[in-house]
Amino acid sequence: MASTTFYFRQLSRRAACQPSLQRQSHRLASTYAGTTFKLNTGHEIPALGFGTWQDKEAQEVAVTIALKHGYRHIDTARVYGTEPAVGRAIKKSGVPRSDLFITTKLWNNSHHPDDVAKALDASLEDLGLDYVDLYLMHWPSPFARSDSLNPKDKNGENIPGDTDYVDTYKAMEKCLESGRIKAIGVSNFSKGEMERLLRETTKVPAAHQIELHPYLQQHSFTDWHTSKGIHITQYSPFGNQNEVYSVGKEMGKLIDDATLLEIGQKYSKTGAQVALAWGVAKGHSVIPKSKTESRINANIQGDFKLDPEDVKRIDEIDRKLRFNDPSKRFGWNFYSDLDGKKPKNVF
């Protein structure tokens, strides 16, 4: 993939003749490729990350298991309520902080420039960390300033705020100077919103986290990111596997797609692992989530190299299906110029 900003790096494997304890300590981390990508800051982000959205009470155990199996990229967010669990798991793991890549996200109730640094401090306190590797604006849409994550009116509807996301991002830029953030970025922005952000701010986002999977490939949008040096992290890399999405319940699961399963047979991999490998082949990081150890371990095996012809075959199964669009709930017209936008989800 010419002109991209990433490169591959393989984790070294320990020789089998090493002492048993040392061999065991590296065995789990060496059972996958260990691919990393270089951000526009010069820092590296592991291609395979571990997502912590949902199942808040299970996350301390889940993250502990993930770290044991070799994950070094952990994704959380203020609104998930999982930062304390992630922090406890990191502390128990014994993994050096320098070996980890931790992402968290600014929530909508703290978009006002005066609230951004305080929100970052709260996240760092819950994580038990001095810094995060990547701090993202979770959505471009502000809520009213509030101690409540989701301030509601008398009808139970979210109360929108009036802070411009450009001003929020400028406050995040200032936080970079403190050393408490190594890189900043955004999540769930449209192309138009991204273009305006680049015009009116100083720091090009290091990363953009978006819904992306073989059924929502967004080729022109991803090419635009590559041209600007912005890394993409794919959330929901299994598409409609998540039962919380109302869209996609009437169709088969993406991970059971015939093309993915057929390609998987070639590599002795599952459809889910092939979906992850496709994202990595595109130069994206992917953040699958699970609370089950067998699936946590299986997902990290999704970091393997697909042959170019197999990547091309997966490119051809794009359905432009978007499963996550909270426009009506948030009072903001998300993804207005992107693939997968449905008229009924226009605010």
Contacts in CASP RR format, 6 or more apart in sequence:
PFRMAT RR
TARGET T0000
AUTHOR 0000-0000-0000
METHOD contacts of the structure
MODEL  1
MASTTFYFRQLSRRAACQPSLQRQSHRLASTYAGTTFKLNTGHEIPALGF
GTWQDKEAQEVAVTIALKHGYRHIDTARVYGTEPAVGRAIKKSGVPRSDL
FITTKLWNNSHHPDDVAKALDASLEDLGLDYVDLYLMHWPSPFARSDSLN
PKDKNGENIPGDTDYVDTYKAMEKCLESGRIKAIGVSNFSKGEMERLLRE
TTKVPAAHQIELHPYLQQHSFTDWHTSKGIHITQYSPFGNQNEVYSVGKE
MGKLIDDATLLEIGQKYSKTGAQVALAWGVAKGHSVIPKSKTESRINANI
QGDFKLDPEDVKRIDEIDRKLRFNDPSKRFGWNFYSDLDGKKPKNVF
1 226 0 8 1.000
1 282 0 8 1.000
1 283 0 8 1.000
3 226 0 8 1.000
3 227 0 8 1.000
4 226 0 8 1.000
4 283 0 8 1.000
5 37 0 8 1.000
5 38 0 8 1.000
5 39 0 8 1.000
5 40 0 8 1.000
5 226 0 8 1.000
5 229 0 8 1.000
5 231 0 8 1.000
6 37 0 8 1.000
6 38 0 8 1.000
6 231 0 8 1.000
6 283 0 8 1.000
7 36 0 8 1.000
7 37 0 8 1.000
7 38 0 8 1.000
8 33 0 8 1.000
8 35 0 8 1.000
8 36 0 8 1.000
9 34 0 8 1.000
9 35 0 8 1.000
9 36 0 8 1.000
9 44 0 8 1.000
10 33 0 8 1.000
10 34 0 8 1.000
10 35 0 8 1.000
11 29 0 8 1.000
11 30 0 8 1.000
11 33 0 8 1.000
11 34 0 8 1.000
12 30 0 8 1.000
13 26 0 8 1.000
13 30 0 8 1.000
14 22 0 8 1.000
14 23 0 8 1.000
14 26 0 8 1.000
14 27 0 8 1.000
14 30 0 8 1.000
16 23 0 8 1.000
28 68 0 8 1.000
28 69 0 8 1.000
28 70 0 8 1.000
29 69 0 8 1.000
29 70 0 8 1.000
31 69 0 8 1.000
31 300 0 8 1.000
31 301 0 8 1.000
32 48 0 8 1.000
32 70 0 8 1.000
32 300 0 8 1.000
32 301 0 8 1.000
32 302 0 8 1.000
32 303 0 8 1.000
32 304 0 8 1.000
33 47 0 8 1.000
33 303 0 8 1.000
33 304 0 8 1.000
33 305 0 8 1.000
34 46 0 8 1.000
34 47 0 8 1.000
34 48 0 8 1.000
34 303 0 8 1.000
35 46 0 8 1.000
35 47 0 8 1.000
35 48 0 8 1.000
35 280 0 8 1.000
35 303 0 8 1.000
36 44 0 8 1.000
36 45 0 8 1.000
36 46 0 8 1.000
36 47 0 8 1.000
37 44 0 8 1.000
37 45 0 8 1.000
37 47 0 8 1.000
37 231 0 8 1.000
37 283 0 8 1.000
37 285 0 8 1.000
38 44 0 8 1.000
39 45 0 8 1.000
39 183 0 8 1.000
39 206 0 8 1.000
39 207 0 8 1.000
39 231 0 8 1.000
40 204 0 8 1.000
40 206 0 8 1.000
40 229 0 8 1.000
40 230 0 8 1.000
40 231 0 8 1.000
41 182 0 8 1.000
41 183 0 8 1.000
41 206 0 8 1.000
43 101 0 8 1.000
43 133 0 8 1.000
43 182 0 8 1.000
43 183 0 8 1.000
43 206 0 8 1.000
44 101 0 8 1.000
45 73 0 8 1.000
45 101 0 8 1.000
45 133 0 8 1.000
45 134 0 8 1.000
45 207 0 8 1.000
45 231 0 8 1.000
45 233 0 8 1.000
45 285 0 8 1.000
46 71 0 8 1.000
46 72 0 8 1.000
46 73 0 8 1.000
46 101 0 8 1.000
46 285 0 8 1.000
47 73 0 8 1.000
47 280 0 8 1.000
47 283 0 8 1.000
47 284 0 8 1.000
47 285 0 8 1.000
47 286 0 8 1.000
47 303 0 8 1.000
48 71 0 8 1.000
48 73 0 8 1.000
48 276 0 8 1.000
48 280 0 8 1.000
48 285 0 8 1.000
48 286 0 8 1.000
48 288 0 8 1.000
48 299 0 8 1.000
48 300 0 8 1.000
48 302 0 8 1.000
48 303 0 8 1.000
49 71 0 8 1.000
49 72 0 8 1.000
49 73 0 8 1.000
49 74 0 8 1.000
49 75 0 8 1.000
49 285 0 8 1.000
49 286 0 8 1.000
49 287 0 8 1.000
49 288 0 8 1.000
50 62 0 8 1.000
50 63 0 8 1.000
50 66 0 8 1.000
50 71 0 8 1.000
50 73 0 8 1.000
50 74 0 8 1.000
50 75 0 8 1.000
50 287 0 8 1.000
50 288 0 8 1.000
50 289 0 8 1.000
50 296 0 8 1.000
51 74 0 8 1.000
51 75 0 8 1.000
51 76 0 8 1.000
51 287 0 8 1.000
51 288 0 8 1.000
51 289 0 8 1.000
52 59 0 8 1.000
52 62 0 8 1.000
52 63 0 8 1.000
52 74 0 8 1.000
52 75 0 8 1.000
52 76 0 8 1.000
52 77 0 8 1.000
52 80 0 8 1.000
52 82 0 8 1.000
52 85 0 8 1.000
52 86 0 8 1.000
52 289 0 8 1.000
53 77 0 8 1.000
53 80 0 8 1.000
53 82 0 8 1.000
53 235 0 8 1.000
53 289 0 8 1.000
54 80 0 8 1.000
54 242 0 8 1.000
54 244 0 8 1.000
54 289 0 8 1.000
55 62 0 8 1.000
55 291 0 8 1.000
56 80 0 8 1.000
56 81 0 8 1.000
56 82 0 8 1.000
56 85 0 8 1.000
58 291 0 8 1.000
59 82 0 8 1.000
59 85 0 8 1.000
59 86 0 8 1.000
59 89 0 8 1.000
59 291 0 8 1.000
60 85 0 8 1.000
60 86 0 8 1.000
60 88 0 8 1.000
60 89 0 8 1.000
61 89 0 8 1.000
61 291 0 8 1.000
62 89 0 8 1.000
62 289 0 8 1.000
62 290 0 8 1.000
62 291 0 8 1.000
62 296 0 8 1.000
63 74 0 8 1.000
63 85 0 8 1.000
63 86 0 8 1.000
63 87 0 8 1.000
63 89 0 8 1.000
63 90 0 8 1.000
64 89 0 8 1.000
64 92 0 8 1.000
64 93 0 8 1.000
65 293 0 8 1.000
65 296 0 8 1.000
66 74 0 8 1.000
66 296 0 8 1.000
66 300 0 8 1.000
67 74 0 8 1.000
67 89 0 8 1.000
67 90 0 8 1.000
67 93 0 8 1.000
67 95 0 8 1.000
68 93 0 8 1.000
69 293 0 8 1.000
69 296 0 8 1.000
69 297 0 8 1.000
69 300 0 8 1.000
70 300 0 8 1.000
71 296 0 8 1.000
71 300 0 8 1.000
72 95 0 8 1.000
72 99 0 8 1.000
72 100 0 8 1.000
72 101 0 8 1.000
73 100 0 8 1.000
73 101 0 8 1.000
73 103 0 8 1.000
73 285 0 8 1.000
73 287 0 8 1.000
74 86 0 8 1.000
74 90 0 8 1.000
74 100 0 8 1.000
74 101 0 8 1.000
74 102 0 8 1.000
74 103 0 8 1.000
75 103 0 8 1.000
75 104 0 8 1.000
75 209 0 8 1.000
75 233 0 8 1.000
75 235 0 8 1.000
75 287 0 8 1.000
76 82 0 8 1.000
76 83 0 8 1.000
76 86 0 8 1.000
76 102 0 8 1.000
76 103 0 8 1.000
76 104 0 8 1.000
76 105 0 8 1.000
76 127 0 8 1.000
77 83 0 8 1.000
77 104 0 8 1.000
77 105 0 8 1.000
77 107 0 8 1.000
77 136 0 8 1.000
77 138 0 8 1.000
78 104 0 8 1.000
78 105 0 8 1.000
78 106 0 8 1.000
78 107 0 8 1.000
78 110 0 8 1.000
78 119 0 8 1.000
78 122 0 8 1.000
78 123 0 8 1.000
78 138 0 8 1.000
78 149 0 8 1.000
79 105 0 8 1.000
79 107 0 8 1.000
79 108 0 8 1.000
79 138 0 8 1.000
79 149 0 8 1.000
83 104 0 8 1.000
83 123 0 8 1.000
83 126 0 8 1.000
83 127 0 8 1.000
84 126 0 8 1.000
84 127 0 8 1.000
86 102 0 8 1.000
86 127 0 8 1.000
87 126 0 8 1.000
87 127 0 8 1.000
87 128 0 8 1.000
87 129 0 8 1.000
90 97 0 8 1.000
90 100 0 8 1.000
90 102 0 8 1.000
90 127 0 8 1.000
90 128 0 8 1.000
90 129 0 8 1.000
91 128 0 8 1.000
97 129 0 8 1.000
100 133 0 8 1.000
101 133 0 8 1.000
101 134 0 8 1.000
102 127 0 8 1.000
102 129 0 8 1.000
102 132 0 8 1.000
102 133 0 8 1.000
102 134 0 8 1.000
103 132 0 8 1.000
103 133 0 8 1.000
103 134 0 8 1.000
103 135 0 8 1.000
103 136 0 8 1.000
103 209 0 8 1.000
103 233 0 8 1.000
104 123 0 8 1.000
104 127 0 8 1.000
104 132 0 8 1.000
104 134 0 8 1.000
104 135 0 8 1.000
104 136 0 8 1.000
105 135 0 8 1.000
105 136 0 8 1.000
105 137 0 8 1.000
105 138 0 8 1.000
105 187 0 8 1.000
105 209 0 8 1.000
106 116 0 8 1.000
106 119 0 8 1.000
106 120 0 8 1.000
106 135 0 8 1.000
106 136 0 8 1.000
106 137 0 8 1.000
106 138 0 8 1.000
106 168 0 8 1.000
106 172 0 8 1.000
107 119 0 8 1.000
107 138 0 8 1.000
107 143 0 8 1.000
107 149 0 8 1.000
108 138 0 8 1.000
108 139 0 8 1.000
108 141 0 8 1.000
108 142 0 8 1.000
108 143 0 8 1.000
108 149 0 8 1.000
108 330 0 8 1.000
109 115 0 8 1.000
109 143 0 8 1.000
109 144 0 8 1.000
109 145 0 8 1.000
109 146 0 8 1.000
109 147 0 8 1.000
109 148 0 8 1.000
109 149 0 8 1.000
109 150 0 8 1.000
109 151 0 8 1.000
110 116 0 8 1.000
110 118 0 8 1.000
110 119 0 8 1.000
110 145 0 8 1.000
111 137 0 8 1.000
111 142 0 8 1.000
111 143 0 8 1.000
111 161 0 8 1.000
111 163 0 8 1.000
111 165 0 8 1.000
111 167 0 8 1.000
111 168 0 8 1.000
112 142 0 8 1.000
112 145 0 8 1.000
112 163 0 8 1.000
112 168 0 8 1.000
113 163 0 8 1.000
113 167 0 8 1.000
113 168 0 8 1.000
113 170 0 8 1.000
113 171 0 8 1.000
114 171 0 8 1.000
115 145 0 8 1.000
116 168 0 8 1.000
116 171 0 8 1.000
116 172 0 8 1.000
116 174 0 8 1.000
116 175 0 8 1.000
117 171 0 8 1.000
117 174 0 8 1.000
117 175 0 8 1.000
117 178 0 8 1.000
120 132 0 8 1.000
120 135 0 8 1.000
120 175 0 8 1.000
120 180 0 8 1.000
120 181 0 8 1.000
121 180 0 8 1.000
123 132 0 8 1.000
124 130 0 8 1.000
124 131 0 8 1.000
124 132 0 8 1.000
124 180 0 8 1.000
130 180 0 8 1.000
131 179 0 8 1.000
131 180 0 8 1.000
131 181 0 8 1.000
131 182 0 8 1.000
132 180 0 8 1.000
132 181 0 8 1.000
132 182 0 8 1.000
133 182 0 8 1.000
133 183 0 8 1.000
134 181 0 8 1.000
134 182 0 8 1.000
134 183 0 8 1.000
134 184 0 8 1.000
134 185 0 8 1.000
134 206 0 8 1.000
134 207 0 8 1.000
135 172 0 8 1.000
135 175 0 8 1.000
135 181 0 8 1.000
135 183 0 8 1.000
135 184 0 8 1.000
135 185 0 8 1.000
136 184 0 8 1.000
136 185 0 8 1.000
136 186 0 8 1.000
136 187 0 8 1.000
136 207 0 8 1.000
136 209 0 8 1.000
137 165 0 8 1.000
137 168 0 8 1.000
137 169 0 8 1.000
137 172 0 8 1.000
137 185 0 8 1.000
137 186 0 8 1.000
137 187 0 8 1.000
138 187 0 8 1.000
138 188 0 8 1.000
139 187 0 8 1.000
139 188 0 8 1.000
139 330 0 8 1.000
139 332 0 8 1.000
139 334 0 8 1.000
140 165 0 8 1.000
140 186 0 8 1.000
140 188 0 8 1.000
140 189 0 8 1.000
140 190 0 8 1.000
140 193 0 8 1.000
140 332 0 8 1.000
140 334 0 8 1.000
141 160 0 8 1.000
141 165 0 8 1.000
141 330 0 8 1.000
141 331 0 8 1.000
141 332 0 8 1.000
141 334 0 8 1.000
142 160 0 8 1.000
142 161 0 8 1.000
142 162 0 8 1.000
142 163 0 8 1.000
142 165 0 8 1.000
142 168 0 8 1.000
143 150 0 8 1.000
143 151 0 8 1.000
143 158 0 8 1.000
143 159 0 8 1.000
143 160 0 8 1.000
143 161 0 8 1.000
144 151 0 8 1.000
144 159 0 8 1.000
144 160 0 8 1.000
144 161 0 8 1.000
145 161 0 8 1.000
146 159 0 8 1.000
150 158 0 8 1.000
151 158 0 8 1.000
151 159 0 8 1.000
152 158 0 8 1.000
152 159 0 8 1.000
153 159 0 8 1.000
158 329 0 8 1.000
158 330 0 8 1.000
158 331 0 8 1.000
160 330 0 8 1.000
160 331 0 8 1.000
160 332 0 8 1.000
165 193 0 8 1.000
165 197 0 8 1.000
166 196 0 8 1.000
166 197 0 8 1.000
166 200 0 8 1.000
166 201 0 8 1.000
169 184 0 8 1.000
169 185 0 8 1.000
169 186 0 8 1.000
169 197 0 8 1.000
169 201 0 8 1.000
170 201 0 8 1.000
170 202 0 8 1.000
172 181 0 8 1.000
172 184 0 8 1.000
172 185 0 8 1.000
173 184 0 8 1.000
173 201 0 8 1.000
173 202 0 8 1.000
173 203 0 8 1.000
175 181 0 8 1.000
175 184 0 8 1.000
176 183 0 8 1.000
176 184 0 8 1.000
176 203 0 8 1.000
183 206 0 8 1.000
183 207 0 8 1.000
184 203 0 8 1.000
184 205 0 8 1.000
184 206 0 8 1.000
185 205 0 8 1.000
185 206 0 8 1.000
185 207 0 8 1.000
185 208 0 8 1.000
186 194 0 8 1.000
186 197 0 8 1.000
186 205 0 8 1.000
186 208 0 8 1.000
186 209 0 8 1.000
187 208 0 8 1.000
187 209 0 8 1.000
187 210 0 8 1.000
187 235 0 8 1.000
188 209 0 8 1.000
188 210 0 8 1.000
188 211 0 8 1.000
188 334 0 8 1.000
188 335 0 8 1.000
189 197 0 8 1.000
189 208 0 8 1.000
189 210 0 8 1.000
190 334 0 8 1.000
190 335 0 8 1.000
190 336 0 8 1.000
190 337 0 8 1.000
190 338 0 8 1.000
191 221 0 8 1.000
191 224 0 8 1.000
191 337 0 8 1.000
191 338 0 8 1.000
192 337 0 8 1.000
194 205 0 8 1.000
194 208 0 8 1.000
194 224 0 8 1.000
194 230 0 8 1.000
197 205 0 8 1.000
198 204 0 8 1.000
198 228 0 8 1.000
204 228 0 8 1.000
204 229 0 8 1.000
204 230 0 8 1.000
205 230 0 8 1.000
206 230 0 8 1.000
206 231 0 8 1.000
207 230 0 8 1.000
207 231 0 8 1.000
207 232 0 8 1.000
207 233 0 8 1.000
207 285 0 8 1.000
208 225 0 8 1.000
208 230 0 8 1.000
208 231 0 8 1.000
208 232 0 8 1.000
208 233 0 8 1.000
209 232 0 8 1.000
209 233 0 8 1.000
209 234 0 8 1.000
209 235 0 8 1.000
209 287 0 8 1.000
210 218 0 8 1.000
210 221 0 8 1.000
210 232 0 8 1.000
210 233 0 8 1.000
210 234 0 8 1.000
210 235 0 8 1.000
211 234 0 8 1.000
211 235 0 8 1.000
211 236 0 8 1.000
211 239 0 8 1.000
211 322 0 8 1.000
211 323 0 8 1.000
211 324 0 8 1.000
212 218 0 8 1.000
212 222 0 8 1.000
212 232 0 8 1.000
212 234 0 8 1.000
212 235 0 8 1.000
212 236 0 8 1.000
212 237 0 8 1.000
212 279 0 8 1.000
212 284 0 8 1.000
213 234 0 8 1.000
213 236 0 8 1.000
213 237 0 8 1.000
213 238 0 8 1.000
213 239 0 8 1.000
213 254 0 8 1.000
213 275 0 8 1.000
214 254 0 8 1.000
214 257 0 8 1.000
214 260 0 8 1.000
214 275 0 8 1.000
214 278 0 8 1.000
214 314 0 8 1.000
214 317 0 8 1.000
214 318 0 8 1.000
215 239 0 8 1.000
215 240 0 8 1.000
215 254 0 8 1.000
215 257 0 8 1.000
215 317 0 8 1.000
215 318 0 8 1.000
215 319 0 8 1.000
215 320 0 8 1.000
215 321 0 8 1.000
216 239 0 8 1.000
216 318 0 8 1.000
216 319 0 8 1.000
216 320 0 8 1.000
216 321 0 8 1.000
216 322 0 8 1.000
216 323 0 8 1.000
216 339 0 8 1.000
216 340 0 8 1.000
217 315 0 8 1.000
217 318 0 8 1.000
217 320 0 8 1.000
217 339 0 8 1.000
218 338 0 8 1.000
218 339 0 8 1.000
219 315 0 8 1.000
219 318 0 8 1.000
221 338 0 8 1.000
221 339 0 8 1.000
222 232 0 8 1.000
222 282 0 8 1.000
222 284 0 8 1.000
225 231 0 8 1.000
225 232 0 8 1.000
231 283 0 8 1.000
231 284 0 8 1.000
231 285 0 8 1.000
232 282 0 8 1.000
232 283 0 8 1.000
232 284 0 8 1.000
232 285 0 8 1.000
233 284 0 8 1.000
233 285 0 8 1.000
233 286 0 8 1.000
233 287 0 8 1.000
234 279 0 8 1.000
234 284 0 8 1.000
234 285 0 8 1.000
234 286 0 8 1.000
234 287 0 8 1.000
235 287 0 8 1.000
236 242 0 8 1.000
236 245 0 8 1.000
236 323 0 8 1.000
236 324 0 8 1.000
237 275 0 8 1.000
237 276 0 8 1.000
237 279 0 8 1.000
237 286 0 8 1.000
237 287 0 8 1.000
237 288 0 8 1.000
238 253 0 8 1.000
238 254 0 8 1.000
238 255 0 8 1.000
238 272 0 8 1.000
238 275 0 8 1.000
238 288 0 8 1.000
239 245 0 8 1.000
239 254 0 8 1.000
239 321 0 8 1.000
239 323 0 8 1.000
240 247 0 8 1.000
240 248 0 8 1.000
240 249 0 8 1.000
240 251 0 8 1.000
240 252 0 8 1.000
240 253 0 8 1.000
240 254 0 8 1.000
240 321 0 8 1.000
240 323 0 8 1.000
241 253 0 8 1.000
241 254 0 8 1.000
241 255 0 8 1.000
241 272 0 8 1.000
242 323 0 8 1.000
243 249 0 8 1.000
245 323 0 8 1.000
245 324 0 8 1.000
247 321 0 8 1.000
247 322 0 8 1.000
247 323 0 8 1.000
247 324 0 8 1.000
247 325 0 8 1.000
248 321 0 8 1.000
248 323 0 8 1.000
254 260 0 8 1.000
254 275 0 8 1.000
255 270 0 8 1.000
255 271 0 8 1.000
255 272 0 8 1.000
255 275 0 8 1.000
256 271 0 8 1.000
257 271 0 8 1.000
257 317 0 8 1.000
259 313 0 8 1.000
259 314 0 8 1.000
259 316 0 8 1.000
259 317 0 8 1.000
260 271 0 8 1.000
260 274 0 8 1.000
260 275 0 8 1.000
260 314 0 8 1.000
260 317 0 8 1.000
261 270 0 8 1.000
261 271 0 8 1.000
261 274 0 8 1.000
263 269 0 8 1.000
263 271 0 8 1.000
263 274 0 8 1.000
263 306 0 8 1.000
263 310 0 8 1.000
263 313 0 8 1.000
263 314 0 8 1.000
264 270 0 8 1.000
264 271 0 8 1.000
264 273 0 8 1.000
264 274 0 8 1.000
266 310 0 8 1.000
267 273 0 8 1.000
267 274 0 8 1.000
267 304 0 8 1.000
267 306 0 8 1.000
269 277 0 8 1.000
269 301 0 8 1.000
269 302 0 8 1.000
269 304 0 8 1.000
270 298 0 8 1.000
272 288 0 8 1.000
272 298 0 8 1.000
272 299 0 8 1.000
272 302 0 8 1.000
273 298 0 8 1.000
273 299 0 8 1.000
273 301 0 8 1.000
273 302 0 8 1.000
273 304 0 8 1.000
274 302 0 8 1.000
274 306 0 8 1.000
274 310 0 8 1.000
274 314 0 8 1.000
275 314 0 8 1.000
276 286 0 8 1.000
276 288 0 8 1.000
276 299 0 8 1.000
276 302 0 8 1.000
276 303 0 8 1.000
277 302 0 8 1.000
277 303 0 8 1.000
277 304 0 8 1.000
277 305 0 8 1.000
277 306 0 8 1.000
278 306 0 8 1.000
278 311 0 8 1.000
278 314 0 8 1.000
279 286 0 8 1.000
280 286 0 8 1.000
280 302 0 8 1.000
280 303 0 8 1.000
281 305 0 8 1.000
281 306 0 8 1.000
281 311 0 8 1.000
282 311 0 8 1.000
288 299 0 8 1.000
290 296 0 8 1.000
290 299 0 8 1.000
306 314 0 8 1.000
320 339 0 8 1.000
320 340 0 8 1.000
321 340 0 8 1.000
322 335 0 8 1.000
322 338 0 8 1.000
322 339 0 8 1.000
322 340 0 8 1.000
322 341 0 8 1.000
322 342 0 8 1.000
325 334 0 8 1.000
325 335 0 8 1.000
325 341 0 8 1.000
325 342 0 8 1.000
325 345 0 8 1.000
326 334 0 8 1.000
327 333 0 8 1.000
327 334 0 8 1.000
327 335 0 8 1.000
327 345 0 8 1.000
327 346 0 8 1.000
327 347 0 8 1.000
328 345 0 8 1.000
328 347 0 8 1.000
330 347 0 8 1.000
331 347 0 8 1.000
332 347 0 8 1.000
333 346 0 8 1.000
333 347 0 8 1.000
334 345 0 8 1.000
335 341 0 8 1.000
336 346 0 8 1.000
END
